[in-house]
Amino acid sequence: MKTYHVNEEGYYGGFGGAYIPEILYKTVEHLKESYRPILESETLKNEYSTLLKDYVGRPSPLYYARRLSEKYGCKLYLKREDLNHTGAHKINNAIGQILLARQMGKTRIIAETGAGQHGVATATVCALMNMPCRIYMGATDVKRQHVNVERMKMLGAEVYPVESGNKTLKDATNEAIRDWCCHPQDTFYIIGSTVGPHPYPDLVARLQSVISQEIKAQLQEKEGRDYPDYLMACVGGGSNAAGTIFHYIDDERVKIYLGEAGGHGVDSGETAATIHCGSLGIIHGSRTLVMQNEDGQIIEPYSLSAGLDYPGIGPLHAHLAREHRATVLAVNDDEALRAAFELTRLEGIIPALESAHALGMLPRIKFRKDDVVVLTVSGRGDKDLDTYLAHRNDEGIQR
Ligand SMILES: *Cc1c(COP(=O)(O)O)cnc(C)c1O
């Protein structure tokens, strides 16, 4: 049977693999051999599901959005990852990886973060498990994301400002990999999205797949069938989307729509729409689409949403787009803002600006009245309030 999941060699079609320095070879091999057996062991499954239930607050509700459904002429359900502890889906992955790290005998955690969301999730689980942790963060981002920096420190993490390059996510990632190279024995690198060398994209997708596992059961209960007609999610690196579609990837009855960050527009030069604008390259140890110039230098991505401006994309998503299994739409800043205000006013839910890029696809799709649509709200909007306030009077989004 045709499958879109990862193959034995760690590839999704022509994307993926593990392009890593020699010195990490053994460490990554060890992870590659360990992750499936450990994730599938009874001990880990029990610990993981107990924490997801009692600590994160899962299952997250599948909420029938009545007014939004009326507006878009379909049966629209929202998968509420915004209701998780720490306010987004990232905690699902962070908990899974720290349990895996412990099983593998690792004693120290490192992570990279851009906007700080993955840093906060990692610092949270390190506090929970009493593990020392260092978070690499570009110095520019440290200034921009002050509140998340304070949060990480309060949780006991060491935040390490990175002064190289543009001092943003890519530079933080390089520095985290450098640290990993120096301490491959005792250190576990918790990657925050479906990116990085194999097996990370598959590991993260599996840890987030609880989202589609729950959708199946919840749709069965609400609709009498366990699959929707449409699945929709935003993509930065691709983890909330991967979780949303995981159990439906090979089910062609289900249409997949992914919203990437258009920024000021795909032709504006100020965009984070990697699938639209990227070309084949290697980033973060993976062969995938990359925002780069002719010399292979990374082009700094732009999006109003700090969580979506990653210059690469998960290899799974590059493959789904290339094979036309998924439709990828670039949703611009103004469309996302409009969608965020709309959800707030119609349903009383303030979404993360990242999640608003999934909502921003709704006006572009022609639904039929009885189409069942599931859209993942990846996080809540508290962290984006300053941005929303600054833009509330922009043309077109005034209420
Ligand atoms: C980090 C983040 C994203 C983007 O990451 P993915 O790996 O693409 O899911 C989306 N939404 C929220 C709320 C985030 O914090």
The ligand as an ORCA input file, in Angstrom:
! r2SCAN-3c Opt
* xyz 0 1
  C       5.251     26.758     17.758
  C       3.843     26.962     17.416
  C       3.347     26.688     16.122
  C       4.210     26.253     14.978
  O       4.879     25.054     15.162
  P       4.455     23.713     14.420
  O       5.579     22.801     14.737
  O       4.345     24.008     12.956
  O       3.173     23.263     14.986
  C       1.990     26.827     15.897
  N       1.149     27.263     16.860
  C       1.590     27.554     18.109
  C       0.605     28.013     19.119
  C       2.940     27.407     18.419
  O       3.365     27.711     19.662
*
